[in-house]
Amino acid sequence: MYHTEGYIDKESVDAGSHMVSLAGQIQEQDVMVWAVWPERVKARQFLDMLRLWLTEELGAVIPGPESRINRELLRISSGLKCRLYLYYDKRLYRAGEQALEGEYQIGPSLGACVHREGKAEPIPLTEELEDMQRTLKKENPAEDYSGKSTPALLGNIWQKNIMDCVMEDSLNYAYFMLWETR
């Protein structure tokens, strides 16, 4: 699984200060977890707790019924005071206040989730998403010059778009995750 993410607000384009992504495998299935804190200090404060949850507790919940997974995500996101996203078995699960914005399937193995807060309506990345879908039909922009697959190239397009919206004062902040399964 390959992934990239971005977080942008008026002060930062550094996803690492606001977002934590952890990846692993549970019962030979890829698992990806993203946690997002609009307040920078909380990302550092809760990183170890999130890592411990992924390595020691999540395996007892998945695989399992969707309701149990959702309850667990809500429990953890409430405790860590974050928005939490889990990608497992071709599904994206989410928990946290207003965490249900903008999920897209760009191709058979490429997916994305976008969250934004501010005045921009609709989600400001919709046109870029359509451009990506058209481009994917012609060529694969998720491949770099070496032929290795990476959604980071698609993420660059979205990051620029979000930055433009923030500079125009139509967004307070936005973030996205892009992932491609093997």
C-alpha positions in Angstrom: 0.0 0.0 0.0 1.3 3.4 -0.9 -0.1 6.6 0.6 0.4 10.3 1.0 -1.4 13.0 2.9 -1.5 16.8 3.2 -2.6 19.3 5.8 -2.8 23.0 5.0 -4.0 26.1 6.9 -3.0 29.7 7.1 0.1 28.9 9.1 1.3 25.5 7.9 1.6 23.2 5.0 3.3 20.6 7.2 1.2 17.5 7.5 3.6 16.0 10.0 2.6 18.7 12.5 -1.1 17.9 12.3 -1.4 14.4 10.9 -0.1 11.0 11.9 -0.2 8.1 9.5 0.6 4.5 10.6 0.6 1.4 8.4 0.8 -2.3 9.1 -0.8 -5.6 8.5 -3.4 -7.5 10.5 -4.0 -11.1 9.5 -2.1 -10.5 6.2 -4.3 -7.5 5.3 -3.0 -4.0 4.8 -4.1 -1.6 7.5 -3.6 2.2 7.3 -4.6 4.6 10.1 -4.6 8.4 9.8 -5.2 10.7 12.8 -5.7 14.5 12.4 -5.5 17.2 15.0 -6.1 20.8 14.0 -4.1 21.8 17.1 -0.4 21.0 16.3 0.6 20.2 19.9 -1.8 17.3 20.2 -0.3 15.3 17.3 3.0 15.0 19.2 1.2 14.5 22.5 -0.8 11.5 21.4 1.4 9.8 18.8 2.7 7.0 21.2 -0.9 6.2 22.3 -2.0 5.9 18.7 0.9 3.6 17.8 0.2 1.4 20.9 -3.5 1.2 19.9 -2.6 0.1 16.4 0.0 -2.5 17.4 -1.7 -4.0 20.5 -5.5 -3.3 20.5 -6.8 -3.0 16.9 -6.1 -6.6 16.0 -8.7 -7.7 18.5 -11.4 -5.6 16.7 -10.7 -6.4 13.1 -11.7 -8.4 11.2 -15.1 -7.9 12.8 -18.5 -6.5 12.1 -18.6 -2.9 10.9 -20.5 -1.7 14.0 -17.7 -3.0 16.3 -15.0 -1.3 14.2 -16.9 2.0 14.2 -17.4 1.8 18.0 -13.7 1.2 18.5 -12.7 4.1 16.2 -15.2 6.4 18.1 -13.8 5.3 21.4 -10.2 6.0 20.4 -10.9 9.2 18.5 -12.7 10.6 21.6 -9.8 9.7 23.8 -7.2 11.1 21.5 -9.4 14.1 20.6 -8.8 13.6 16.9 -10.4 12.7 13.7 -9.5 9.1 12.9 -9.5 7.2 9.6 -8.9 3.5 9.1 -8.5 1.9 5.8 -8.9 -1.9 5.9 -10.1 -4.5 3.5 -11.0 -2.0 0.7 -13.1 0.1 3.1 -12.5 3.5 4.8 -13.8 3.8 8.4 -14.0 7.2 10.1 -14.7 8.7 13.5 -14.6 12.2 14.9 -16.5 15.4 14.6 -17.5 16.0 11.0 -15.2 13.3 9.7 -17.6 12.3 6.9 -16.6 14.7 4.1 -15.4 13.9 0.6 -14.4 10.2 0.0 -13.6 9.3 -3.6 -12.6 6.2 -5.5 -10.3 7.4 -8.3 -9.6 4.0 -9.8 -9.8 0.3 -9.0 -7.1 0.6 -6.4 -6.7 4.3 -5.8 -8.8 6.1 -3.2 -8.9 9.5 -1.5 -10.6 11.3 1.4 -10.7 15.1 1.7 -11.8 17.2 4.6 -12.1 20.9 4.6 -13.4 23.6 7.0 -14.2 27.1 5.8 -16.4 28.8 3.3 -15.3 27.0 0.2 -18.3 25.2 -1.4 -18.4 22.6 -2.8 -15.3 20.7 -1.8 -12.6 22.7 -3.6 -10.9 19.7 -5.1 -13.7 18.4 -7.2 -12.4 19.8 -10.5 -9.0 18.4 -9.8 -10.5 15.0 -9.0 -12.2 15.0 -12.4 -9.0 16.0 -14.1 -7.2 13.1 -12.3 -9.8 10.6 -13.4 -9.5 11.8 -17.0 -5.7 11.6 -16.8 -5.8 8.2 -15.3 -7.7 6.9 -18.3 -4.9 8.2 -20.6 -1.8 7.5 -18.5 -1.0 6.8 -14.9 0.1 10.0 -13.1 0.5 7.8 -10.0 3.7 6.5 -11.5 6.9 8.5 -11.2 9.8 8.6 -13.7 11.1 5.3 -12.4 7.8 3.6 -12.9 7.2 3.2 -9.2 3.6 3.8 -8.2 3.1 6.8 -5.8 0.0 8.8 -5.1 2.3 11.6 -4.0 2.2 13.1 -7.5 -1.5 13.3 -7.3 -1.2 14.8 -3.8 0.9 17.6 -5.2 -2.0 18.7 -7.3 -4.4 18.7 -4.4 -2.0 20.5 -2.1 -1.6 23.3 -4.5 -5.4 23.6 -4.9 -5.9 23.7 -1.1 -3.2 26.3 -0.7 -4.9 28.5 -3.4 -8.2 28.2 -1.5 -6.6 29.1 1.8 -4.8 32.1 0.3 -8.1 33.3 -1.1 -9.6 33.1 2.4 -12.3 30.6 1.4 -10.8 27.9 3.7 -9.6 27.8 7.3 -7.9 24.5 6.8 -8.2 21.3 4.8 -6.4 17.9 4.6 -6.5 14.9 2.4 -5.3 11.4 2.3 -4.6 9.4 -0.9 -3.9 5.7 -0.9 -3.3 3.0 -3.5 -3.6 -0.7 -2.7 -1.1 -3.2 -4.0 
